[in-house]
């Protein structure tokens, strides 16, 4: 039988800086998942939201760095 060609594009190789950025975003997300949101003070909630926003922004920037230009 005929084999189908590999349709997935090759994954880009991340630099050590990019791997560090992914690890930081992963840690931020993990810590937000285990937080007891009901017990957070308003200030702690704001800090968590800002940390998640920063991680999301950095992740989007890294995707743009790795993506082919349109």
C-alpha positions, 0 to 999 in steps of 0.5 A: 500500500502507498504511504502518505507523505509526512504532512507536518512541517518540521518543528523549529529548533528553539534557542536556549533563550527561547527554551528559557522563555517557554519554561518561564511561561510554563512555570507561571501557568502552573503556579496560577493553576494551583493557586486558591483563587478564592483565597487570593487578596485583590493585590495578589490577584492583580499580580497573578493576572499581570504575570499571566499577561506578560507570559502570554505577550512573550509567548506571542512574540516568540511565535512571531519570531518563529513563524514564517513572515506572511 
